[in-house]
Each structure stands twice: as C-alpha cells, then as structure tokens.
Amino acid sequence: MWFEIPRVEALAPDQAALKAARGLTKLTLWPVLGSQALILWGECQGSGANPYQVGVDARDMGYRCTCPSRKAPCKHVLALMLIAATDASAIVPCAAPEWVGEWLGRRRPSQGRQAPKPATTSQRPMPSARPGLGGAPQPTATRPLTDVSGPADRLIASEHFPPGGEIALFSAEAPQDDVRSQARRAATEASIAAGLDELEDWISDQLRAGLTRLVAEAPQRCRRIAARLVDHKAGSLASRVDEMPARLFALPSAERARQAVRELGKLVLLAQAWRADPTAPHIRRAVGVAEQRAAVLADPRALRTTSVWEVAGSRVTTRRDRLISHATWLINLGEGPPCALLQDYYPVTAPRAPAQMPAGRQIAAELVYYPGGPPVRAVIATQEPVRERLAWPAPAPGGTEFDPLAACRQLWDAAPWELEAPALLGPGGIVQGGGVQLWWGGGAVALPLARPCPVALLGSRLEAFGIWDGARLDLLAAQSEFGPVTM
C-alpha cells in the first residue's frame, strides 16, 4: 500500500479540496495510472482537451500537477493518493513516461535515489489493468519490515517497491494530533519543494529570454513568481523575490543586469541549500517564516551573549506586501559576535510605529541569537542602561593587515544566499573618486557608498560600521576624531 487514508486527509489544504478529490477517484477519469519504485503517476481527464499530468514522489511526499489550481496539493494529487490508498491494484508497475523523468530530473533526487527511466518507443507505459477496463486486478502483497526509527514506527512495502525502497508511514500508536502535525509539516515541505522547482524553472526562463528584458519588466515578472511562492508556502522567499526590482532600480542602469545575475544565483543557492537540509533553522527562515520571539528565547540551542552594545543605526523600508521592515543594528563592545540585527515587521496601517532605539545609545543587554547559521539576527532578552560609554572594539589584531571584508566573506561562506553582510571598518576615510564617494582604508580595497555622506567627513579619519551587499556600502555609523557620527 502506498498511503493511508488518514494521512491523505491530513495533507489536504482544506475540506473542499478533499471533497473534490474523492469525486475524482473514479477510475474512468484516469486513462493512465502507473508506478515505478516509489513514484506513481497518472493522467486525469479534466475539463480541458488534454488530461492533467499528476505525479507523486513517495520518498519525500513531493508532487506535481499541470492543472492551474493554486492549492497545494491540488485535488488531482489528493485523488491519486486516495486511489493508491484504496485500490493499489489499479496502479500498475510499468515504465515511466517521459514527462515523469523530466519532472524527477528537476526535483534533483538525493544521492542513492534512482529516477525511473522514461519509456522508449519499444517500451511504452502499460495501461492500467483493472476490472471493467480490459484487465484483471493485480494483487498487492504487503510485508512488515524491521523497525528502524522507533518501537512505535512501522514500515510498509509492497510489490511496487524494490528492495530498499520502503516508505515510512506514521506510527499507528502516535497521538492523532502528532500524526496531523507531521502530515502538515510533510505537506508544507512538499509544497515548498514544488515552489522551488517552479522558481528554478522561472530563473531558467529569465536567463533564456535575456537579462535586458528581465530588468525592464522586473516588477511584473517578479510579482508573478512571488505570488506562486506564496501559494507554495514560501513566504520569506516570496517577499525577497518581490523586493528584487526595488533593489535593482536603486542601482545605476549599467549595474542592474550584473546585480540581477547575482540575485538569481543566490536564489539557486538557497534552493539547493533547502533541498540539502530543509530542517536547518536558518534555511527555513530564508524560505518560509521566522520563528516567534518566544520560541527563540526558549530555545536551548540558541546562542546567548551578555555584553554592552551600541546602536549603530536603523533602516526602515516599506515593502510591496504593505509591511514595514524595521532593521536595527547593534555593535558588540565586548566579547562574542561582533554585531546583532534586531528585525521587526509591522503593517503600514499600524496606528504607530514601535519604540525606536536611537543611534548612538549604549545598553547592557543579554541577546539571544536565532538558532542555526551565522549569529546575526537576535532578540533582546534583558537590557539596562550603561553609566559609562565604551569605545568601539578594534576591528583587527595589532600588527596585522586589516581586511575590511573578511567578516562579510566569512558570513557568505556559511550562508552564500544572503544578500547583505555587516562590516566593521577599521581606520580609514571617505574619499571622492570617479564621481562617487568611496570608503578607503588603504591598500587596494575601495568600497563605493550607497548614500552620500556629509561633505565635512571627506578626508577625516574614521572607524565605521556599514552593510555591504557586494556592490555598495551603506554606512550607518562612524567614529571620528570629533566623536560619534550617525549617517
């Protein structure tokens, strides 16, 4: 047996989809039903001229359907699962059609999993053998297997599964709420996987059509794929794609195509990272939704750092989804991670903005960093004012040559899909060159500024803190010979 009916019911996005799926389990609506290894597929006759192509990958609960429904999984996918749960003999082992092989190729099965070979001209998919349609029922034999993940777990295999191709089902002894939560989690991950497949197909289409057209039509194109990512429950990724046009148009026109390639490449890296480890907290935050603050504070894995912090500055932007993003950066004046990001979101219709921390203020606080990945985003657990101001930390040990982008490269080595990285810049200054202002600390590194700084700072010796995105440095705060400076 492939699935159990309670599991399929738990995967349904709503009762309407489940009811519609039950109406599609009539075998006369499925001219093609087949399986190979842990893959099953079918063609369901809908209202259009061509049947919908439906596939399910039971290894990780992935699925696809060519129908235009925005529900995930759609009624056709649920109907195929219900057929497998109630009448497995209707699904005949046979060679996979070409579209199944193409779909599995895009899904990039993990190492050790073999995708079904597509049918050739001499080996065509076998029609379903079922009563009333010119064939006899195929018996399905099941056998219990050794427990591998706990005494309450069980595995089911059938003749459709090759040796080593068993599929894990939910525990019969597990509480019903746990079964439902596991099913919802599996459905969410499968939906996100389908969304990432669609995103990579979209990226390939943009590159084939040309970067010039992508940049010119970025707002419309990005909005469409962002809406699809929302449908696939990849909310954080959808917001990132939706904001990409604003980041592109903030640059000079000559740099937009290059930045578009950079952003598309980082999206591919994020998709690959999610497939490699969809349970990693920092990857899930970048794709889906971040943890609640209460959950971060209660997480025993989270890094806790008690130190004195200085507010470097804030960046407040209004996003296209009508949320205001309020990012506040803190510089660590003691031991531990060099900085921290406090990130808040609230609707534009909110009666008032949350209390802001003014730039230059120093606080003694315990920060709890979000688990997983480089320690950047954090929440404040406790805080109190400081009586005596502390100086900024030295950005590099004495006697060594200072690399202003070393910390940025370190962060991108751990999370290459991130768009920005904080940079604490050592002694240097702001110079004018080529019509733009540059941060120059000596040597060959000169970083263009995203915003012009006060003319009075030109030529002054400064230590500064900013955000580097690979093309521009957004200075937030600096320490000059005359005292602290906020940008």
C-alpha positions in Angstrom: 0.0 0.0 0.0 1.2 3.5 -0.8 -0.6 5.6 1.7 -3.2 5.5 4.4 -6.5 7.4 4.1 -6.0 9.5 7.4 -2.6 10.6 6.1 -4.0 11.7 2.8 -6.8 13.6 4.5 -4.3 15.3 6.8 -2.4 16.5 3.7 -5.4 18.2 2.2 -5.2 22.0 2.3 -8.9 22.2 3.1 -12.1 20.2 3.2 -13.3 21.5 -0.2 -10.2 20.1 -1.9 -10.6 16.8 -0.1 -14.2 16.5 -1.2 -13.4 17.3 -4.8 -10.6 14.7 -4.7 -13.0 12.0 -3.6 -15.1 12.8 -6.6 -12.1 12.2 -8.9 -11.2 8.7 -7.6 -13.4 7.1 -10.4 -11.0 5.0 -12.4 -12.8 6.0 -15.6 -11.3 9.5 -15.2 -7.8 8.1 -15.2 -6.8 6.7 -18.6 -3.3 6.2 -17.3 -2.1 5.0 -13.9 1.4 3.7 -13.3 4.2 3.3 -10.8 7.8 2.5 -10.6 9.9 2.2 -7.4 8.5 4.9 -5.1 7.0 7.0 -7.8 3.4 6.9 -9.0 1.8 8.9 -11.7 -1.4 9.3 -13.7 -3.3 11.3 -16.2 -6.6 12.7 -15.0 -9.2 13.8 -17.6 -10.4 17.3 -16.6 -12.5 20.0 -18.3 -9.7 20.7 -20.9 -8.9 18.8 -24.1 -5.7 17.3 -22.6 -5.6 15.4 -19.3 -3.7 16.7 -16.4 -0.4 15.1 -15.7 -0.2 14.1 -12.0 2.8 12.7 -10.2 3.7 11.8 -6.6 7.2 11.1 -5.2 6.6 9.0 -2.1 10.2 9.3 -1.0 9.7 12.8 0.3 6.0 13.5 -0.4 6.8 15.6 -3.4 4.1 16.0 -6.1 3.3 17.9 -9.3 0.2 18.5 -11.4 -0.3 20.5 -14.6 -3.7 21.9 -13.5 -4.0 25.6 -12.8 -5.1 25.2 -9.2 -3.4 27.3 -6.6 -4.0 24.8 -3.8 -1.1 22.6 -2.7 -1.6 19.7 -3.0 -4.4 20.1 -5.6 -7.5 17.8 -5.8 -5.9 15.7 -8.6 -2.8 14.9 -6.4 -5.1 14.0 -3.5 -7.2 11.9 -5.7 -4.2 9.9 -7.0 -3.1 9.3 -3.4 -6.6 8.2 -2.4 -6.6 5.7 -5.3 -3.3 4.4 -4.1 -4.7 4.1 -0.6 -8.0 2.4 -1.5 -7.2 0.4 -4.7 -3.5 -0.1 -5.1 -4.1 -2.8 -7.7 -5.2 -0.1 -10.1 -1.7 1.3 -10.2 0.3 -0.9 -12.4 4.2 -1.1 -12.3 5.4 0.0 -15.7 7.9 2.2 -17.5 7.5 5.9 -16.7 6.5 8.3 -19.5 8.9 11.0 -20.5 7.3 13.8 -18.5 7.8 11.9 -15.3 11.5 11.6 -15.9 11.7 15.3 -16.7 9.9 16.2 -13.5 12.1 14.0 -11.3 15.2 15.4 -13.0 14.1 18.9 -12.0 13.5 17.7 -8.4 17.1 16.5 -8.2 16.6 13.3 -6.2 19.2 13.0 -3.4 22.2 10.6 -3.8 21.3 7.0 -3.9 17.8 7.5 -5.3 17.3 6.5 -8.9 14.7 8.2 -11.0 12.5 5.9 -13.2 13.7 5.5 -16.7 11.4 7.1 -19.3 9.5 4.9 -21.7 11.1 4.3 -25.1 9.4 3.6 -28.4 9.8 -0.1 -27.8 8.7 0.0 -24.1 5.6 2.1 -23.7 3.7 2.8 -20.4 1.3 -0.1 -19.7 -2.3 0.8 -19.4 -3.9 0.3 -16.0 -5.1 -3.3 -15.5 -8.4 -3.0 -13.6 -11.8 -4.6 -13.7 -14.1 -3.4 -16.5 -11.3 -1.9 -18.5 -9.9 -5.0 -20.2 -7.6 -6.3 -17.5 -7.5 -8.3 -14.3 -6.7 -6.8 -10.9 -3.1 -7.0 -9.9 -2.7 -8.5 -6.4 -0.8 -6.4 -3.9 1.3 -8.1 -1.2 2.5 -6.3 1.9 5.0 -7.4 4.4 6.1 -5.9 7.7 9.7 -4.7 8.0 12.1 -4.3 10.8 11.7 -1.1 12.8 14.4 1.5 12.0 13.2 4.6 13.8 11.5 3.6 17.0 9.4 0.9 18.5 6.1 2.6 17.6 7.0 3.2 14.0 6.3 0.7 11.2 7.2 0.4 7.6 5.1 -0.9 4.8 6.4 -2.3 1.5 4.5 -3.8 -1.5 5.3 -5.4 -4.8 5.5 -1.9 -6.3 8.6 -1.2 -4.1 12.0 -2.6 -5.0 14.3 -3.9 -2.2 15.4 -1.0 -0.1 12.6 1.2 -1.4 10.3 1.1 1.6 8.3 4.1 2.6 7.9 5.1 6.2 4.3 5.7 7.4 3.1 7.3 10.6 3.0 5.4 13.8 -0.3 3.7 14.5 0.3 4.3 18.2 1.1 8.0 17.8 -1.4 10.6 19.1 -3.7 11.8 16.4 -2.5 15.4 16.9 1.1 14.3 16.3 0.0 12.5 13.1 -1.7 15.6 11.8 1.2 17.9 12.6 3.6 15.5 10.9 1.3 15.4 7.9 1.0 19.2 7.8 4.8 19.5 8.1 5.3 17.0 5.3 2.8 18.8 3.1 4.4 22.1 3.8 7.8 20.8 2.8 6.5 19.1 -0.3 4.7 22.4 -1.3 7.9 24.4 -0.7 9.9 21.9 -2.8 7.4 22.2 -5.6 7.7 26.0 -5.3 11.5 25.9 -5.5 11.2 23.7 -8.6 8.9 26.3 -10.2 11.3 29.1 -9.1 14.3 27.5 -10.8 12.2 26.9 -14.0 11.4 30.6 -13.9 15.0 31.6 -13.4 16.0 29.5 -16.4 13.2 31.2 -18.5 14.6 34.6 -17.5 18.1 33.8 -18.5 17.0 32.4 -21.8 14.9 35.4 -22.6 17.7 37.8 -21.7 18.7 40.0 -18.8 17.7 43.2 -20.6 14.0 42.1 -20.7 14.2 40.8 -17.1 15.4 44.2 -15.8 12.9 46.2 -17.9 10.0 44.0 -16.8 11.2 43.1 -13.3 8.2 44.4 -11.3 5.6 42.4 -13.3 7.7 39.2 -13.6 8.9 39.1 -10.0 5.4 39.8 -8.7 4.0 36.8 -10.7 6.6 34.3 -9.4 6.4 35.8 -5.9 2.6 35.1 -5.9 3.3 31.5 -6.8 5.8 31.2 -4.0 3.2 32.4 -1.6 0.9 29.7 -2.8 3.7 27.2 -2.1 4.1 28.5 1.5 7.5 30.0 0.9 6.6 33.4 2.3 10.0 34.8 3.1 11.4 33.8 -0.3 8.4 35.3 -2.0 9.0 38.7 -0.2 12.6 38.6 -1.2 11.8 38.0 -4.9 9.1 40.7 -4.8 11.5 43.2 -3.5 14.2 42.4 -6.1 13.0 45.1 -8.6 13.4 47.8 -5.9 17.0 46.7 -5.3 17.8 46.7 -9.0 16.3 50.1 -9.8 18.2 51.6 -6.8 21.4 51.0 -8.8 22.7 52.8 -11.9 21.3 51.3 -15.0 24.7 50.0 -16.1 24.9 47.8 -13.0 21.4 46.3 -12.9 22.0 43.3 -15.2 25.0 42.3 -13.2 23.1 42.6 -9.9 20.2 40.6 -11.4 22.6 37.7 -12.2 23.9 37.9 -8.6 20.5 37.8 -7.1 19.3 34.9 -9.3 22.4 32.9 -8.5 21.8 33.4 -4.8 18.2 32.2 -5.2 19.5 29.0 -6.8 22.0 28.5 -3.9 19.2 28.9 -1.4 17.1 26.4 -3.3 20.0 23.9 -3.2 20.6 24.5 0.5 17.0 23.8 1.3 17.0 20.6 -0.6 20.2 19.5 1.2 18.8 20.2 4.6 15.2 21.5 4.9 15.3 21.2 8.7 18.1 23.8 9.2 16.6 26.7 11.1 18.4 29.5 9.2 17.5 27.9 5.8 13.8 27.6 6.9 13.8 31.3 7.9 15.1 32.3 4.5 12.5 30.3 2.7 9.4 30.2 4.9 8.7 32.1 8.1 10.9 33.0 11.0 10.4 31.6 14.5 8.4 33.6 17.0 10.4 35.6 19.5 9.1 33.5 22.4 10.3 30.3 20.7 13.8 31.8 20.2 14.0 32.9 23.8 13.0 29.4 25.0 15.3 27.6 22.5 18.1 25.8 24.4 20.2 25.7 21.2 20.2 29.5 20.8 23.4 31.4 21.4 23.1 33.8 24.4 25.5 36.7 24.7 25.6 39.3 27.5 27.6 42.4 26.7 27.5 46.1 26.2 26.0 47.1 22.8 25.9 50.3 20.8 23.0 51.1 18.5 24.7 51.7 15.1 21.5 52.8 13.3 18.3 51.6 11.8 16.9 51.1 8.3 13.1 51.5 7.8 11.6 50.5 4.5 8.1 49.9 3.2 7.8 46.6 1.4 5.5 45.8 -1.5 3.4 43.5 0.7 2.4 46.6 2.8 4.7 45.6 5.7 7.2 48.0 7.2 10.6 46.4 7.7 12.5 48.0 10.7 16.1 46.7 11.0 18.2 47.9 13.9 21.9 47.1 14.0 23.9 46.7 17.3 27.7 46.7 17.6 29.1 44.4 20.3 31.5 46.4 22.5 32.6 43.3 24.5 33.1 39.6 23.9 31.1 37.5 21.5 29.7 38.0 18.0 30.7 41.4 16.6 27.2 42.7 15.9 23.5 41.8 16.0 20.4 42.6 13.9 17.1 43.3 15.6 14.4 42.8 12.9 10.8 43.9 13.2 7.9 43.9 10.8 4.5 45.7 11.2 1.7 46.8 8.8 1.6 50.2 7.3 -1.8 50.6 8.8 -0.5 50.3 12.3 -1.5 53.3 14.4 2.1 53.9 15.5 5.5 52.5 15.0 7.2 50.6 17.8 9.6 52.4 20.0 12.9 53.0 18.2 16.3 52.8 19.7 18.2 56.0 18.8 21.5 55.6 17.1 24.5 56.0 19.4 22.8 54.7 22.6 24.7 52.1 24.5 22.9 49.4 26.5 23.9 46.4 28.7 21.9 43.6 27.4 21.6 39.8 27.0 20.9 38.9 23.4 19.6 35.6 22.1 20.6 34.8 18.6 18.3 32.9 16.3 19.5 29.3 16.1 21.3 27.9 13.1 23.7 29.6 10.7 25.9 32.6 11.4 25.0 34.6 14.6 23.4 37.8 13.1 19.7 38.1 13.9 18.8 38.3 17.6 16.2 39.3 20.1 16.8 41.2 23.4 16.2 39.1 26.5 17.1 41.7 29.1 18.6 45.2 29.0 19.6 48.1 31.2 21.3 51.4 30.5 25.1 51.9 30.9 26.6 54.6 33.1 29.9 54.9 31.2 30.3 54.8 27.5 32.7 52.3 26.0 34.9 52.7 22.9 34.4 50.6 19.8 36.3 47.4 19.6 39.5 47.2 17.4 38.4 45.6 14.1 41.7 43.6 13.7 44.5 42.4 16.0 47.5 44.7 16.2 50.3 44.1 13.8 48.1 42.5 11.0 46.9 44.0 7.8 43.2 44.8 8.1 40.8 43.2 5.6 37.5 45.2 5.7 35.5 42.5 4.0 36.8 39.5 5.9 33.7 39.2 8.2 31.5 39.6 5.1 33.2 36.7 3.3 33.0 34.6 6.5 29.3 35.1 6.6 28.8 34.3 2.9 30.9 31.2 3.2 28.4 29.9 5.8 25.2 31.3 4.1 26.0 32.2 0.5 22.4 33.0 -0.3 22.4 36.1 2.0 22.2 39.4 0.1 24.0 41.6 2.7 26.6 41.3 5.4 27.6 43.7 8.2 31.1 45.2 8.1 33.1 46.9 10.9 35.6 49.0 9.1 39.0 49.9 10.7 40.8 53.2 10.5 40.2 54.7 7.1 38.3 57.6 5.5 35.9 58.7 2.8 37.3 59.9 -0.5 35.9 61.2 -3.7 36.7 59.3 -6.8 35.1 58.9 -10.2 32.1 60.9 -9.3 31.2 58.7 -6.3 32.2 58.6 -2.7 34.4 55.7 -1.6 35.4 54.2 1.7 39.1 53.6 1.6 41.2 52.1 4.3 44.5 51.9 2.4 45.6 49.2 0.0 43.6 48.2 -3.0 40.1 48.0 -1.3 37.8 50.9 -2.1 34.1 50.4 -1.4 31.5 52.6 -3.2 29.0 54.2 -0.8 25.3 53.6 -1.3 24.4 57.1 0.1 26.5 60.3 0.1 27.9 61.2 3.5 28.3 64.7 4.8 30.9 66.7 2.9 32.5 67.6 6.3 33.6 64.0 6.7 35.6 63.9 3.5 39.3 63.4 4.4 38.6 62.7 8.0 40.0 59.7 9.7 37.1 57.4 10.7 36.2 54.0 12.0 32.8 53.0 10.6 30.1 50.4 10.6 28.0 49.6 7.5 26.2 47.0 5.5 27.9 45.6 2.4 25.8 44.0 -0.4 28.7 43.1 -2.8 28.3 46.4 -4.8 27.6 49.2 -2.4 28.4 50.0 1.3 25.6 51.5 3.3 27.3 53.4 6.2 25.2 53.5 9.4 27.6 54.9 12.0 31.2 56.2 12.3 33.6 57.3 15.0 35.6 60.4 14.0 38.3 62.4 15.8 35.4 64.7 16.9 33.2 62.0 18.3 30.4 59.6 17.1 28.7 60.3 13.8 25.4 58.9 12.6 24.5 58.8 8.9 
